[in-house]
Amino acid sequence: MNHVAVIGAVVLSALTSINPAGAYTWQVERCAELYMTRNTFYDNKGLCFTRPTAIQYFPNNKFTCTIRNSAYLPMSQKEKQWVDRIVAEERALGCPRI
């Protein structure tokens, strides 16, 4: 299963409810890519997900997570800057919080 494509459908649904004129395909794809990249990193670091979409795509996370807030994840300065750039791009694109 292509998680980016499925997340893209969720993102498209959320974006079109915010902007009924429609979201551009490249924005939807980029939002989905950013979402999966960021959350895969968070999953590998042990973040406990609370949003239904993240729980759906990282189902084993509830058994392996140890940290409840991303602010407390162990990250190097480079990793933190990388995540901050992803979040900034998500915000600039208007990606929904799913």
Secondary structure, DSSP 8 states (H G I E B T S, - for coil): --HHHHHHHHHHHHHHHH-TT---HHHHHHHHHHHHHHHHHHHHHTB---SHHHHHHSTTHHHH--BS-GGGS---HHHHHHHHHHHHHHHHHT----
